[in-house]
């Protein structure tokens, strides 16, 4: 690619990053990037709504390009929910966005409601919910369906008329949330909070709503598109795991080395301590939802430990902090140390600091890390934490994702204990490892999608799947989705691995490995070898003679390079197209698997 093309792309992306960019500038930048030969990831999204939302597609494309994605937006017909979704599914879109505008479920519904009896109030809601269920049935194999919540068209009116409108919208949103909970590939997307953020005056345009059923101004659509980008985790490009926090003027107000452990600002009843205390409450909620909290602070370690131990207003304690680098080294160096200790990539890290200097240093030296600076107007800090929260849990949190801090602490404890054993094998046997294997478990889809999309280092093929695609594989007679949980005497690690096989189309007696991946926190214990006993047995029971597998290299999975060699599969040839891939074929009744007899495998 020529330098001039790269410069044009960079200039266009710079425009898209500018919060004050005009609509004309945004459109021109999108046009430049549409013509670019840069290797953007591709993603397709369909919008089904009972209003006109052409402008939303423009802003979705804006944030998609900023996430490194070339987004194709399919606009549905006006208020044809089931037909739209059926067409989107046929077209193979990756994501469907369903948008119900409450006031337009029937003409001027909010104005009608106070005069209607209960049955008449419920009828349009029931009709739309029934259509949602039919549409979701059409989208069962679409990767992700975003079901947008609703909000009042007239926020002031919604609080009047004895609260009838507010109550009706609240009930409607509760029903939408229940629908989302019943389907693994459906996520509820809150829009009322976006309206609160932008304000009704900046959000709505009555002229275009009444003339063209296009109620939203650009300010709302822009903020909403950012929320959708976060909810889809950058249209499938990012999966954050770790939140790294500075201490002074980030976790608390003031400098502990000067103020002392009890002199810092953290009092919940007094400003500015109440802001930091509220932020710590939000951080604790994130930790409980599975986010790994770490400290990275230029400080004396003893001072920080004293705050954790003795300050009565500290919400976060040692139990919530999985790792820390508290010293006088530079922040980029310490962030590298933290990710090495946790065995995660820098691209999975969000970093928060009050210092513009430190934030700039991390942005320049570690561009993979997502950075946030504590707002100069401190009262905006909790709102910034809500934005950060969207990066981690916008897509929902599975039960296995919770309590990650304890699981990673158990890994650290295991590493410490290993030094006391005469051999590595003795240590592995002492762990009392137990693996439970599942096949085609639809109740595990949310957790499996999470693993598939965030596992990078031990991932043999790095094929990303969304919920609908995974469900489709589970339903196929020629494919099997294996999953497995791991327990040892130190911790229950939950569902930590996925293995998918499918029959080879060109060879009737062969099974191919579609995917094999595991969480890095249970690697190196023999678990990765133990599950193949069942896979070979299943293949043999189905009359298959061969098992084929491929390692496909990425920038992050080098540690899995020789896994199939160590497992015991014969190699058939390397990288026929010069792509570094390795190909294997084993005879199911003859292959000798690597030893893992210290792992107890419970099948089913």
URRA-V487614 format. One record per residue. N is the residue number from 0. PSI is psi as a letter, one per 40 degrees, with the letter a starting at -180 (NA if undefined). Layout:
# URRA-V487614
<<N PSI> <N PSI>>
This chain:
# URRA-V487614
<<0 h> <1 i> <2 d> <3 d> <4 d> <5 d> <6 d> <7 d> <8 d> <9 d> <10 d> <11 d> <12 d> <13 d> <14 d> <15 d> <16 d> <17 h> <18 d> <19 e> <20 h> <21 i> <22 d> <23 d> <24 d> <25 d> <26 d> <27 d> <28 d> <29 d> <30 d> <31 d> <32 d> <33 d> <34 e> <35 i> <36 e> <37 i> <38 g> <39 i> <40 i> <41 i> <42 i> <43 h> <44 h> <45 h> <46 h> <47 h> <48 i> <49 f> <50 i> <51 h> <52 f> <53 d> <54 d> <55 d> <56 d> <57 d> <58 d> <59 d> <60 d> <61 d> <62 d> <63 d> <64 d> <65 d> <66 e> <67 f> <68 h> <69 h> <70 h> <71 h> <72 h> <73 h> <74 h> <75 i> <76 i> <77 h> <78 f> <79 g> <80 d> <81 d> <82 d> <83 d> <84 d> <85 d> <86 d> <87 d> <88 d> <89 d> <90 e> <91 f> <92 i> <93 d> <94 h> <95 h> <96 h> <97 h> <98 h> <99 h> <100 h> <101 d> <102 d> <103 e> <104 d> <105 i> <106 h> <107 f> <108 d> <109 d> <110 d> <111 d> <112 d> <113 d> <114 e> <115 i> <116 i> <117 d> <118 d> <119 d> <120 d> <121 d> <122 d> <123 d> <124 d> <125 d> <126 d> <127 d> <128 d> <129 d> <130 d> <131 d> <132 d> <133 d> <134 d> <135 d> <136 d> <137 d> <138 f> <139 d> <140 e> <141 i> <142 d> <143 h> <144 h> <145 h> <146 h> <147 h> <148 i> <149 i> <150 i> <151 i> <152 d> <153 g> <154 d> <155 d> <156 d> <157 d> <158 e> <159 a> <160 f> <161 f> <162 e> <163 d> <164 d> <165 d> <166 d> <167 d> <168 d> <169 d> <170 d> <171 d> <172 d> <173 d> <174 d> <175 d> <176 d> <177 d> <178 d> <179 d> <180 d> <181 e> <182 h> <183 d> <184 e> <185 h> <186 h> <187 h> <188 h> <189 h> <190 d> <191 d> <192 d> <193 d> <194 d> <195 d> <196 d> <197 d> <198 h> <199 d> <200 d> <201 e> <202 d> <203 i> <204 h> <205 d> <206 d> <207 d> <208 d> <209 d> <210 d> <211 e> <212 f> <213 g> <214 e> <215 i> <216 i> <217 d> <218 d> <219 d> <220 d> <221 d> <222 d> <223 d> <224 d> <225 d> <226 d> <227 d> <228 d> <229 d> <230 d> <231 e> <232 f> <233 f> <234 f> <235 e> <236 e> <237 i> <238 h> <239 i> <240 d> <241 h> <242 h> <243 h> <244 h> <245 i> <246 c> <247 h> <248 f> <249 d> <250 d> <251 i> <252 h> <253 i> <254 h> <255 d> <256 d> <257 d> <258 d> <259 i> <260 d> <261 e> <262 e> <263 i> <264 h> <265 e> <266 h> <267 e> <268 e> <269 h> <270 i> <271 e> <272 d> <273 d> <274 d> <275 d> <276 d> <277 d> <278 d> <279 d> <280 d> <281 d> <282 d> <283 d> <284 d> <285 d> <286 d> <287 d> <288 e> <289 e> <290 h> <291 h> <292 h> <293 i> <294 h> <295 h> <296 h> <297 g> <298 i> <299 h> <300 d> <301 d> <302 d> <303 d> <304 d> <305 d> <306 d> <307 d> <308 d> <309 d> <310 h> <311 e> <312 e> <313 h> <314 d> <315 h> <316 a> <317 d> <318 d> <319 e> <320 h> <321 d> <322 i> <323 i> <324 g> <325 h> <326 a> <327 e> <328 i> <329 i> <330 d> <331 d> <332 d> <333 d> <334 d> <335 d> <336 d> <337 d> <338 d> <339 d> <340 d> <341 e> <342 f> <343 i> <344 i> <345 d> <346 e> <347 e> <348 h> <349 h> <350 h> <351 h> <352 i> <353 e> <354 h> <355 d> <356 d> <357 d> <358 d> <359 d> <360 d> <361 d> <362 d> <363 d> <364 d> <365 g> <366 e> <367 d> <368 h> <369 h> <370 i> <371 h> <372 h> <373 h> <374 i> <375 d> <376 g> <377 d> <378 e> <379 e> <380 d> <381 d> <382 d> <383 d> <384 d> <385 d> <386 d> <387 d> <388 d> <389 d> <390 d> <391 d> <392 e> <393 d> <394 e> <395 i> <396 h> <397 i> <398 d> <399 e> <400 e> <401 i> <402 f> <403 d> <404 d> <405 d> <406 d> <407 d> <408 d> <409 d> <410 d> <411 d> <412 d> <413 d> <414 d> <415 d> <416 d> <417 d> <418 e> <419 e> <420 i> <421 d> <422 i> <423 d> <424 d> <425 d> <426 d> <427 d> <428 d> <429 d> <430 e> <431 f> <432 h> <433 h> <434 h> <435 h> <436 h> <437 i> <438 h> <439 f> <440 g> <441 d> <442 e> <443 e> <444 d> <445 d> <446 d> <447 d> <448 d> <449 d> <450 d> <451 d> <452 e> <453 e> <454 h> <455 d> <456 d> <457 g> <458 h> <459 d> <460 e> <461 f> <462 h> <463 i> <464 i> <465 i> <466 d> <467 d> <468 d> <469 d> <470 d> <471 d> <472 d> <473 d> <474 e> <475 h> <476 d> <477 e> <478 i> <479 h> <480 h> <481 i> <482 i> <483 i> <484 i> <485 h> <486 i> <487 a> <488 e> <489 d> <490 i> <491 h> <492 e> <493 a> <494 h> <495 e> <496 i> <497 h> <498 h> <499 h> <500 i> <501 i> <502 i> <503 h> <504 d> <505 e> <506 h> <507 d> <508 e> <509 i> <510 h> <511 i> <512 h> <513 d> <514 i> <515 h> <516 i> <517 i> <518 h> <519 e> <520 e> <521 e> <522 i> <523 e> <524 e> <525 e> <526 d> <527 d> <528 d> <529 d> <530 e> <531 e> <532 d> <533 d> <534 d> <535 d> <536 d> <537 d> <538 d> <539 d> <540 d> <541 e> <542 f> <543 i> <544 d> <545 i> <546 h> <547 i> <548 i> <549 h> <550 h> <551 h> <552 i> <553 a> <554 e> <555 e> <556 f> <557 d> <558 e> <559 e> <560 d> <561 f> <562 d> <563 d> <564 d> <565 d> <566 d> <567 e> <568 h> <569 i> <570 i> <571 e> <572 i> <573 h> <574 g> <575 d> <576 e> <577 f> <578 e> <579 e> <580 i> <581 h> <582 i> <583 i> <584 h> <585 i> <586 h> <587 d> <588 e> <589 d> <590 h> <591 h> <592 i> <593 i> <594 h> <595 f> <596 e> <597 e> <598 h> <599 h> <600 h> <601 h> <602 h> <603 NA>>
